[in-house]
Amino acid sequence: MYTLLPVLNVFSRILFAFAFSFLVPLAWAWSEDHEQYRYVWEGAFALAALSGLALWAATNRHRRELQARDGFLLVNLVWIVLPAYAALPLLFTVPGIGWTKAYFEAMSALTATGATALSGLDYLPVSVNVWRCFLQLVGGLGIMLLVVAVLPMLGLGGYQVYKAETPGPMKDAKFTPRISETARGLWGVYAAFSVACMLAYRWAGMSWADAFMHMCTTMGLGGFSSHDASLGHFSSPTIEAVATVFMALAGISFVRYFIVIRSRSLRPLIRDREIRTYVSVLLVSIGLVASLLLGHGVYDDSALALRTSAFHVVSLATTTGYASTDYAQWPVFAPVLLLFLGCFVSCAGSTGGGIKMVRMVLLIKQARRELVRSIHPRVVNPVTMGGAILPMSVMNATFGFMLIYGAVTMGLTMLLLFTGLDIVTAFSAVVATVNNIGPGLGQVGPASNFGVLSGFQIWVLTFAMLLGRLELLTVLVLFTGSFWRK
């Protein structure tokens, strides 16, 4: 008979480690001399730590090496239960928030989605905004571990693609022999980028508190802000430029940065097909949106149009979700394009959401292959990446993922339409949450938030964020009967 106890034993250690995250907002509460909030963060720390210790003591006799099925359960436990602990402090620090919005906010933070149900962010205690933003940095680190340590074990990660597209001897030098060593290397790169981002924000004119918070949400590609107006609050071209650069950098696979450092060469970045396509799509989209804004008279200054276009294209395409203006008021092509870009532009191995650029590249290659075969049926024309032929297992996995992705997007949209939402709000909300983009259009556009939705609608979108962050199959496999059979 299958038992959850070994999985719970591993989860107990993750929960105990997560408890120390509450010390970050606690430190800000002490520095701001908010005594009434210190007890909230201290209590949250104690609850999570004691829960982890108690669960560890109850399950420690059942330790064993985890199998693939255990990995599925562990990943789901982490991304379902940790937001519940993360949401508890919000109930006691945000007036009138309620459990539904608190859990939605925590899930949005840990999945680095950036969809918020809160307003009046400028008036919240600093420690609360720090917690919301810091969760996105924690979520980014968790995503790294998921990509490197867990998903490859389950056969759901991008390792097959990375191996196929890396030419020559770099195939075997890409990862270190130990997963833990690889994780430490990736987290080291992530930490270095994070420190550089915070210092750049501070140099650009932000306070230390704002620089820390926006660093967390920039590197996590989550897009939370301590201000209702997002980065528009600062009205600073320099701050927007810093955000644009670091969002673009964070949208590239951190595995690639790790390889660059280990190989001491930029060739892994320059020769990577996914990264080249990523950069090309961003540049073309920036030019297209800037031309549209100038052509429709939204801006008269070409430099301003280009700057605004670059910021919003990179923000939405990397699934960050920052805004400096209400882009939903632009000619309709622009906001729809921005939402569409968020579905696929981020690279696999980054902290961004969506289906990832590498899958889009593979689909285009397969489509081109079928066009050639329709004319020359006997031609040998395999799908390749980096000069290596991709096995059919990778292509089948890509097709299966896209089929489920389309079905989930359509199904959740229909469910929201059934509740009475208009088509623009329903569809864009699902796209924004399944792809972990953040803001949608209509009632959940950049000038509004998800707090206008009903409780049931918010729970549907909370589930959509979980599905998107765990790449759909990791969650949906739990609903199959074969998963639970021994």
PLY file of the C-alpha trace (Angstrom):
ply
format ascii 1.0
element vertex 486
property float x
property float y
property float z
element edge 485
property int vertex1
property int vertex2
end_header
0.00 0.00 0.00
1.32 3.44 -0.96
2.19 5.70 1.96
2.71 9.45 2.05
4.92 9.38 5.13
8.32 9.48 3.35
7.08 12.44 1.29
5.84 14.20 4.41
9.21 13.65 6.04
10.98 15.50 3.23
8.28 18.17 3.23
8.76 18.71 6.98
12.33 19.82 6.35
11.24 22.17 3.56
8.59 23.68 5.84
11.12 24.17 8.63
13.51 25.89 6.24
10.68 28.06 4.90
9.96 29.28 8.45
13.13 31.34 8.37
11.67 33.42 5.52
9.45 35.13 8.10
12.54 36.63 9.71
12.96 38.98 6.74
9.70 40.93 7.28
10.30 40.65 11.02
13.59 42.51 10.58
11.78 45.28 8.70
9.09 45.43 11.40
11.82 45.94 13.99
13.56 48.60 11.89
10.27 50.46 11.37
9.40 50.12 15.06
6.03 48.49 14.30
5.62 46.56 17.51
2.11 45.35 16.69
3.37 43.61 13.55
6.40 42.01 15.17
4.16 39.55 17.00
2.54 38.52 13.72
5.86 37.66 12.07
7.22 36.04 15.22
4.08 33.94 15.51
4.22 32.94 11.84
7.86 31.91 12.24
7.11 29.87 15.35
4.08 28.17 13.77
5.91 27.13 10.60
9.05 26.02 12.47
7.14 24.01 15.08
4.91 22.47 12.42
7.97 21.38 10.48
9.63 19.92 13.56
6.47 18.11 14.67
5.92 16.64 11.21
9.56 15.57 11.04
9.35 13.85 14.44
6.17 12.02 13.42
7.54 10.75 10.09
11.27 10.35 10.63
10.95 6.56 11.02
9.66 6.33 7.47
12.55 7.87 5.57
13.51 6.34 2.23
14.74 7.44 -1.18
11.98 9.19 -3.09
10.62 7.68 -6.28
9.10 9.57 -9.22
5.58 9.36 -7.78
6.85 10.77 -4.49
8.37 13.69 -6.37
5.03 14.65 -7.89
3.40 14.68 -4.47
6.25 16.60 -2.87
6.20 19.36 -5.49
2.44 19.75 -5.15
2.63 19.80 -1.36
5.26 22.53 -1.44
3.29 24.79 -3.77
-0.07 24.19 -2.09
0.79 24.18 1.62
3.51 26.84 1.78
1.18 29.53 0.39
-1.22 28.69 3.24
1.48 29.45 5.81
2.56 32.51 3.82
-1.03 33.81 3.75
-1.58 33.67 7.52
0.33 36.90 8.36
-1.64 38.77 5.71
-4.88 38.01 7.57
-3.58 39.94 10.59
-1.84 42.80 8.78
-4.07 43.70 5.81
-7.49 45.05 6.84
-10.48 43.11 5.50
-8.48 40.82 3.24
-10.16 37.49 4.05
-8.72 34.00 3.54
-9.54 33.76 -0.19
-7.63 36.90 -1.15
-4.82 36.17 1.33
-4.20 32.71 -0.16
-4.51 34.10 -3.70
-1.91 36.77 -2.86
0.48 34.23 -1.34
0.05 31.81 -4.25
0.62 34.66 -6.70
3.80 35.58 -4.85
5.32 32.11 -4.54
4.49 31.21 -8.14
5.95 34.58 -9.24
2.71 35.42 -11.05
2.26 38.96 -9.75
-1.54 39.05 -9.95
-2.69 40.99 -6.91
-6.08 41.23 -5.21
-5.00 44.15 -3.02
-5.25 47.92 -3.40
-3.82 50.65 -1.22
-0.34 49.12 -1.37
1.25 52.51 -0.67
-0.39 52.54 2.76
0.47 49.01 3.86
3.19 48.53 6.49
6.65 48.14 4.97
7.02 44.68 6.45
3.87 43.49 4.64
5.06 44.74 1.25
8.50 43.29 1.93
6.87 39.91 2.64
4.81 39.97 -0.56
7.85 40.84 -2.65
10.33 38.59 -0.83
8.04 35.61 -1.47
8.64 36.12 -5.17
12.39 35.88 -4.66
11.84 32.70 -2.59
9.56 31.39 -5.32
12.26 32.07 -7.90
14.75 30.03 -5.89
12.16 27.28 -5.55
11.62 27.28 -9.31
15.37 26.79 -9.78
15.30 23.74 -7.54
12.20 22.44 -9.32
13.85 22.75 -12.74
17.22 21.32 -11.76
16.50 18.77 -9.06
12.90 17.62 -9.26
11.49 17.87 -12.79
14.42 16.03 -14.46
13.86 13.17 -12.00
10.22 13.07 -13.04
11.00 13.27 -16.74
9.20 16.63 -17.01
12.10 19.05 -17.08
13.98 20.59 -19.97
17.12 18.51 -19.50
16.53 16.51 -22.68
16.28 19.74 -24.65
19.35 21.26 -22.99
21.34 18.12 -23.79
20.16 18.02 -27.38
20.89 21.67 -28.17
24.36 21.81 -26.58
27.01 20.86 -29.14
30.26 18.98 -28.64
31.83 18.20 -25.26
29.57 20.68 -23.42
26.88 17.98 -23.38
28.45 16.34 -20.36
29.93 19.45 -18.76
26.63 21.22 -18.49
25.62 19.94 -15.06
27.85 19.04 -12.17
27.87 15.40 -11.04
25.75 16.21 -7.99
22.35 17.88 -8.15
23.10 19.74 -4.91
26.25 21.21 -6.43
24.32 22.28 -9.51
21.63 23.90 -7.36
24.23 25.80 -5.34
25.84 27.01 -8.55
22.54 28.23 -9.96
21.56 29.90 -6.72
24.95 31.58 -6.60
24.37 33.07 -10.04
20.85 34.06 -9.03
22.15 35.75 -5.86
24.83 37.65 -7.77
22.28 39.00 -10.25
19.97 39.91 -7.36
22.61 41.94 -5.52
23.55 43.74 -8.74
19.88 44.50 -9.43
19.27 45.93 -5.95
22.36 48.16 -6.16
21.29 49.35 -9.61
17.82 50.28 -8.33
19.39 52.14 -5.42
21.72 53.97 -7.80
18.72 54.87 -9.98
17.06 56.68 -7.07
14.98 54.16 -5.12
15.10 53.97 -1.34
16.81 50.89 0.10
13.41 49.39 0.97
12.02 49.91 -2.54
15.28 48.74 -4.11
15.14 45.51 -2.10
11.49 44.84 -2.84
11.69 45.56 -6.55
14.88 43.52 -6.83
12.96 40.56 -5.43
10.14 40.95 -7.93
12.40 41.74 -10.87
14.70 38.73 -10.49
11.75 36.49 -9.63
9.93 37.90 -12.70
6.90 38.32 -10.49
6.14 42.03 -10.79
4.74 42.80 -7.35
5.34 46.38 -6.26
5.02 48.37 -3.06
2.95 50.94 -4.96
-0.45 50.74 -6.63
0.98 52.51 -9.69
3.76 49.90 -9.99
6.94 51.45 -11.43
4.84 54.31 -12.76
4.96 55.63 -9.19
8.58 56.71 -9.69
8.19 58.40 -13.12
11.87 57.69 -13.71
13.36 56.71 -17.08
16.48 55.49 -15.24
14.51 53.13 -13.01
12.58 51.83 -16.00
15.86 51.23 -17.84
17.29 49.27 -14.89
14.11 47.19 -14.68
14.13 46.53 -18.43
17.74 45.31 -18.41
17.38 42.98 -15.42
14.01 41.62 -16.52
15.53 40.76 -19.89
18.49 39.08 -18.19
16.24 37.13 -15.81
14.18 35.88 -18.75
17.19 33.86 -19.97
17.96 30.43 -18.56
20.09 30.63 -15.42
21.49 27.25 -16.46
23.07 29.02 -19.40
24.71 31.60 -17.12
25.98 28.72 -15.00
27.47 27.08 -18.09
29.09 30.38 -19.16
30.80 30.71 -15.79
31.98 27.09 -15.76
33.23 27.19 -19.35
34.56 30.77 -19.10
33.12 31.49 -22.52
30.13 33.40 -23.89
29.66 30.86 -26.67
26.92 28.91 -24.80
24.84 32.11 -24.77
25.65 33.30 -28.28
25.12 29.92 -29.95
21.96 29.01 -28.05
19.02 28.89 -30.47
16.43 29.60 -27.80
18.25 32.69 -26.54
18.81 34.06 -30.04
15.11 33.66 -30.79
14.24 35.22 -27.43
16.30 38.34 -28.16
14.99 38.58 -31.73
11.34 38.38 -30.67
11.87 41.06 -28.00
13.61 43.46 -30.42
11.03 43.01 -33.18
8.14 43.42 -30.72
9.66 46.57 -29.22
9.99 48.12 -32.66
6.48 47.07 -33.64
4.80 48.48 -30.53
6.83 51.71 -30.68
5.79 52.22 -34.31
2.16 51.57 -33.37
2.27 54.11 -30.53
3.79 56.75 -32.80
1.47 55.98 -35.69
-1.67 56.32 -33.55
-0.46 59.49 -31.85
-0.21 57.97 -28.36
3.25 59.56 -28.16
4.74 62.30 -30.32
8.32 61.75 -29.17
9.96 58.71 -30.80
12.43 58.29 -27.90
9.58 58.22 -25.37
7.62 55.76 -27.50
10.65 53.48 -27.80
11.39 53.64 -24.07
7.81 52.93 -23.08
7.53 50.14 -25.63
10.77 48.49 -24.50
9.76 48.57 -20.84
6.31 47.09 -21.34
7.29 44.54 -23.98
10.07 43.14 -21.81
7.90 43.31 -18.68
4.99 41.38 -20.16
7.00 39.06 -22.39
9.10 37.86 -19.44
5.88 37.46 -17.38
7.00 40.10 -14.86
3.95 42.35 -15.16
5.32 45.76 -14.20
3.59 48.76 -15.74
4.38 52.46 -15.91
1.13 53.39 -17.65
-2.24 51.84 -18.41
-1.25 50.06 -21.61
-4.79 48.64 -21.89
-5.75 52.09 -23.26
-3.33 51.75 -26.18
-4.59 50.64 -29.61
-6.03 47.17 -29.03
-3.30 45.38 -30.99
-0.64 46.39 -28.44
-2.14 45.00 -25.18
-3.21 41.80 -26.95
0.30 41.39 -28.36
1.83 41.95 -24.90
-0.42 39.28 -23.40
0.40 36.90 -26.25
4.16 37.42 -25.79
3.87 36.46 -22.13
2.61 33.03 -23.19
5.88 31.82 -24.71
8.82 34.25 -24.75
10.63 33.35 -21.47
13.41 30.79 -21.78
13.28 27.38 -20.12
15.33 27.48 -16.94
14.45 31.11 -16.17
12.07 32.23 -13.43
9.52 33.27 -16.07
6.24 31.52 -16.78
4.47 30.48 -19.94
5.10 27.56 -22.28
8.73 28.71 -22.82
10.46 29.79 -25.99
12.13 26.44 -26.59
8.77 24.72 -27.00
7.69 27.36 -29.50
10.92 26.87 -31.45
10.35 23.11 -31.53
6.76 23.54 -32.73
7.84 25.88 -35.53
10.57 23.44 -36.58
8.08 20.57 -36.61
5.60 22.62 -38.65
8.32 23.45 -41.17
9.29 19.78 -41.30
5.72 18.75 -42.11
5.50 21.38 -44.87
8.65 20.00 -46.46
7.39 16.42 -46.14
4.11 17.35 -47.81
6.09 18.29 -50.91
8.88 15.69 -50.61
7.40 12.70 -48.75
10.61 10.65 -48.81
12.98 13.36 -47.62
14.84 12.76 -44.35
14.30 15.99 -42.42
14.52 15.45 -38.64
13.95 18.17 -36.05
17.29 19.38 -34.68
18.53 21.74 -31.99
22.14 22.84 -31.86
23.02 20.43 -34.62
21.71 17.39 -32.75
18.65 15.38 -33.76
15.89 15.52 -31.17
14.36 12.17 -30.19
10.67 11.71 -30.81
10.10 11.43 -27.05
10.92 15.13 -26.72
8.59 16.07 -29.56
5.80 13.87 -28.19
6.19 15.48 -24.77
5.98 18.92 -26.39
2.84 18.01 -28.35
1.23 16.53 -25.25
2.02 19.60 -23.20
0.58 21.95 -25.81
-2.60 19.89 -26.12
-3.15 19.99 -22.36
-2.20 23.69 -22.26
-4.89 24.53 -24.81
-7.49 22.36 -23.09
-6.79 23.88 -19.66
-6.89 27.46 -20.98
-10.18 26.84 -22.75
-11.73 24.89 -19.88
-10.92 27.47 -17.21
-12.09 30.29 -19.49
-15.43 28.56 -20.00
-15.74 28.06 -16.25
-15.25 31.79 -15.63
-17.70 32.65 -18.41
-20.24 30.39 -16.68
-19.92 32.58 -13.57
-20.90 35.68 -15.54
-17.56 37.28 -16.43
-17.22 38.99 -19.79
-15.10 37.24 -22.42
-12.19 39.71 -22.35
-11.80 39.54 -18.57
-12.32 35.78 -18.39
-9.93 34.81 -21.17
-7.21 37.32 -20.29
-7.40 36.42 -16.58
-6.88 32.74 -17.37
-4.04 33.47 -19.81
-2.42 35.82 -17.28
-2.56 33.29 -14.44
-1.83 30.06 -16.31
1.22 31.74 -17.84
2.11 33.52 -14.55
2.06 36.91 -16.29
0.16 38.93 -13.67
-2.22 41.58 -15.04
-4.76 40.72 -17.71
-7.21 42.91 -19.59
-10.74 44.12 -18.96
-11.63 44.17 -15.26
-8.23 42.73 -14.31
-6.14 45.10 -16.44
-3.04 47.01 -15.30
-5.14 49.84 -13.83
-7.21 47.43 -11.73
-6.61 44.19 -9.80
-8.11 40.76 -9.23
-9.88 41.89 -6.06
-12.93 42.87 -8.15
-13.66 39.19 -8.84
-15.89 36.91 -6.76
-14.49 34.39 -4.30
-15.12 31.43 -6.61
-13.49 33.20 -9.55
-10.43 33.97 -7.43
-10.13 30.29 -6.41
-10.33 29.22 -10.06
-7.48 31.59 -10.92
-5.50 30.48 -7.87
-5.65 26.94 -9.26
-4.63 28.31 -12.67
-1.49 29.86 -11.16
-0.56 26.55 -9.55
-1.10 24.71 -12.84
1.00 27.20 -14.76
3.93 27.26 -12.37
4.14 23.47 -12.11
3.84 23.06 -15.90
0.35 21.53 -15.85
1.24 17.83 -15.93
2.80 17.84 -12.46
-0.58 18.79 -10.99
-2.97 17.04 -13.37
-1.25 13.67 -13.01
-2.61 13.52 -9.45
-6.12 13.31 -10.88
-5.40 10.11 -12.82
-6.34 6.73 -11.38
-3.11 5.10 -12.53
-1.08 7.47 -10.36
-2.60 6.07 -7.17
-2.47 2.41 -8.16
0.49 0.55 -6.76
0 1
1 2
2 3
3 4
4 5
5 6
6 7
7 8
8 9
9 10
10 11
11 12
12 13
13 14
14 15
15 16
16 17
17 18
18 19
19 20
20 21
21 22
22 23
23 24
24 25
25 26
26 27
27 28
28 29
29 30
30 31
31 32
32 33
33 34
34 35
35 36
36 37
37 38
38 39
39 40
40 41
41 42
42 43
43 44
44 45
45 46
46 47
47 48
48 49
49 50
50 51
51 52
52 53
53 54
54 55
55 56
56 57
57 58
58 59
59 60
60 61
61 62
62 63
63 64
64 65
65 66
66 67
67 68
68 69
69 70
70 71
71 72
72 73
73 74
74 75
75 76
76 77
77 78
78 79
79 80
80 81
81 82
82 83
83 84
84 85
85 86
86 87
87 88
88 89
89 90
90 91
91 92
92 93
93 94
94 95
95 96
96 97
97 98
98 99
99 100
100 101
101 102
102 103
103 104
104 105
105 106
106 107
107 108
108 109
109 110
110 111
111 112
112 113
113 114
114 115
115 116
116 117
117 118
118 119
119 120
120 121
121 122
122 123
123 124
124 125
125 126
126 127
127 128
128 129
129 130
130 131
131 132
132 133
133 134
134 135
135 136
136 137
137 138
138 139
139 140
140 141
141 142
142 143
143 144
144 145
145 146
146 147
147 148
148 149
149 150
150 151
151 152
152 153
153 154
154 155
155 156
156 157
157 158
158 159
159 160
160 161
161 162
162 163
163 164
164 165
165 166
166 167
167 168
168 169
169 170
170 171
171 172
172 173
173 174
174 175
175 176
176 177
177 178
178 179
179 180
180 181
181 182
182 183
183 184
184 185
185 186
186 187
187 188
188 189
189 190
190 191
191 192
192 193
193 194
194 195
195 196
196 197
197 198
198 199
199 200
200 201
201 202
202 203
203 204
204 205
205 206
206 207
207 208
208 209
209 210
210 211
211 212
212 213
213 214
214 215
215 216
216 217
217 218
218 219
219 220
220 221
221 222
222 223
223 224
224 225
225 226
226 227
227 228
228 229
229 230
230 231
231 232
232 233
233 234
234 235
235 236
236 237
237 238
238 239
239 240
240 241
241 242
242 243
243 244
244 245
245 246
246 247
247 248
248 249
249 250
250 251
251 252
252 253
253 254
254 255
255 256
256 257
257 258
258 259
259 260
260 261
261 262
262 263
263 264
264 265
265 266
266 267
267 268
268 269
269 270
270 271
271 272
272 273
273 274
274 275
275 276
276 277
277 278
278 279
279 280
280 281
281 282
282 283
283 284
284 285
285 286
286 287
287 288
288 289
289 290
290 291
291 292
292 293
293 294
294 295
295 296
296 297
297 298
298 299
299 300
300 301
301 302
302 303
303 304
304 305
305 306
306 307
307 308
308 309
309 310
310 311
311 312
312 313
313 314
314 315
315 316
316 317
317 318
318 319
319 320
320 321
321 322
322 323
323 324
324 325
325 326
326 327
327 328
328 329
329 330
330 331
331 332
332 333
333 334
334 335
335 336
336 337
337 338
338 339
339 340
340 341
341 342
342 343
343 344
344 345
345 346
346 347
347 348
348 349
349 350
350 351
351 352
352 353
353 354
354 355
355 356
356 357
357 358
358 359
359 360
360 361
361 362
362 363
363 364
364 365
365 366
366 367
367 368
368 369
369 370
370 371
371 372
372 373
373 374
374 375
375 376
376 377
377 378
378 379
379 380
380 381
381 382
382 383
383 384
384 385
385 386
386 387
387 388
388 389
389 390
390 391
391 392
392 393
393 394
394 395
395 396
396 397
397 398
398 399
399 400
400 401
401 402
402 403
403 404
404 405
405 406
406 407
407 408
408 409
409 410
410 411
411 412
412 413
413 414
414 415
415 416
416 417
417 418
418 419
419 420
420 421
421 422
422 423
423 424
424 425
425 426
426 427
427 428
428 429
429 430
430 431
431 432
432 433
433 434
434 435
435 436
436 437
437 438
438 439
439 440
440 441
441 442
442 443
443 444
444 445
445 446
446 447
447 448
448 449
449 450
450 451
451 452
452 453
453 454
454 455
455 456
456 457
457 458
458 459
459 460
460 461
461 462
462 463
463 464
464 465
465 466
466 467
467 468
468 469
469 470
470 471
471 472
472 473
473 474
474 475
475 476
476 477
477 478
478 479
479 480
480 481
481 482
482 483
483 484
484 485
